[in-house]
């Protein structure tokens, strides 16, 4: 719901995993459950003194294809009558700032895809678009990394799950922001210091609320589940031996990871 913006995160400190909100003075530590009853403990930790984790642990990651008018037009693809999506393995999750390596068996092209992520806050099944906001906890930054040559290597079967399911190929975070209107957000992706993507979420074919509604009619969405809403123009190949990729969304923050060939 739109309102006061809070930035929730998870961290590891002194061998213990915790969660809280980001404040100007550091992390306000909370107790309870991020997606349930919780309260601030009064304790504050310095951001520099913790290890940031992915901000939640989804039971599933739903990733959209062809969900932006501009990209559909560029690819000369028809706009779909319903959301097109795949499930991305939860073992693709890695931490903000992690170094991601291309598998030793693969020497093909790998692309970045900067995206907005929807994080579900409550068990959600067969809801209407008007009800969807009640089940959306907040929004995050996603880099939906893809091994493109694997995707098309077999002409009889596009390998979406494998191409996008390689270990560590799904970083997201560093926070989940609540209180934002997603339709007013802009996604930027910076590769090795150069901006490669800059597109408005308002260009989505299916809005955040429509996506949650339609997907919830196929499968029950659980607290912490992540929906990557798809990407737009500007997707590109990471060509350097060491590539620094930042997905930036104002109000949410910046997700930065290093990808090594």
Secondary structure, 3 states (H helix, E strand, C coil): CCCCCEEEEEEEECCEEEEEEEECCEEEEEEECCCCCEEEEEEEECHHHCEEECCCCCCCEEEEECCEHHHHHHCCCCCCCCCEEEEECHHHCCCCCCEEECCCCCCCCEEECEEEEEEECCCECCCCHHHHHHHEEEEEEEECCEEHHHHCCCCCCCCHHHHHCCCCCCCEEEEEEECCCHHHCEEEEEECCEEEEEEEHHHECCCHHHHHHHHHHHCCECCCCEEECCCCCCCEECCCCEEEEEEEECCCEEEEEEEEC
